[in-house]
């Protein structure tokens, strides 16, 4: 049978070969996948950068030795607390606590011994306050506490309890037993509070208390010596 050689009818175009869209699909999918991979990578890098910024910010506000806020971190927390107190008419108290007799420990037994005393004091303070309260080392041997929902009477009682707890600590260095001590001053935080003024007020109260304790200690020593002389007579 002969193959037909008849020409197509006039007016009828010869059918074109249509390219399937499947031929170009792999190229489009590859480009889209590459863009998605780039977006995922950028998101990971952004998350890592944010985490590093947060870690650097946190480290700049923490005391590396004691694991509590430093002065910068505490000032931020104090300002945030006062803003909350003013908005919601809450209350709080600021206690500034200064460690007594730390310098003689550093001078006699070295700073490692002084660091041991400071760590023990922070652990003691932490047992005396709630998890919602804030502890900070303002510098050297001075600490600050931000306590929520305390009246002035409660704040003074807490300051006295902190002094007593630190006074009971004792340490043995080089075969010698040494004791710690602390003097505390308070400032009440209310809707009229200001962070700088509150710190100054608590700091002044702490120095007044330190002088009072020094006077009480001197009076106790004189009384003991007088009693010993009277018994000797």
Residue, then its C-alpha position, 0 to 999 in steps of 0.5 A: x500500500x502506497x503512502x499518501x502524499x496528499x497535501x493538506x487542504x487549503x486554509x488548514x495550517x499544519x499542526x505545530x508540535x506543542x512543548x510540554x510545560x513539564x520540560x521547564x518545570x524542573x528549572x522553576x522548582x530548582x530556583x524556588x527551592x534555592x530561594x527557600x533555602x536562602x530564606x531559611x539560612x538567613x532566618x537561622x543566622x538572624x536568630x543566632x545573631x539575636x541570641x548573641x545580642x541577648x547573651x552579650x546584653x545579659x553578660x553586661x548586666x550580670x556579676x560573673x563571680x556571684x551570678x546576680x545582677x550588677x549595678x547596671x542590671x539592677x538599675x534597669x530592673x529598679x526602673x522597670x519595677x517603679x514604672x510597674x508600681x506607678x502604673x498599677x499602684x503596687x508597692x515595694x522596698x529597696x534594701x541596700x546591704x553593705x558587708x562588714x569586715x570584708x576588707x580585713x579578710x581580703x588583706x589577710x587571707x587574699x581575695x579568694x577568701x573574700x570571694x568565698x565570703x561573698x558567695x556565702x552571703x549571696x546564698x544566704x540572702x537568696x534563702x531569705x527572699x522570694x524568687x520574684x525578688x531581685x538581688x544585685x551586687x552594686x560593687x565591691x561589698x555592697x548589695x541591693x535587693x528589690x522586694x515586692x509588696x512589702x510595707x515599711x514595717x515588713x521591710x525593716x523586719x526583713x532588713x533586720x533578718x538579713x543582718x542577723x543571717x549574715x552575722x551568723x556566718x563564720x569561716x575558717x581561713x589559715x586555721x583562724x575563724x572569722x565572721x562576716x557581718x552586714x548593715x542594711x538600709x531601706x527605701x520604700x517604693x511607691x507611686x512617687x518613687x524615683x530610682x536614683x533618689x531611692x538608691x540614695x535614700x537606701x544608701x544613706x540609711x545603710x551608712x547610718x545603720x553601719x555607724x549605729x552597729x559600730x557604736x553598738x559593737x564598741x559599747x558591747x566591748x567596753x561593757x565586757x571589759x568593764x565587767x571583767x575589771x569589776x570581777x577582777x576587783 
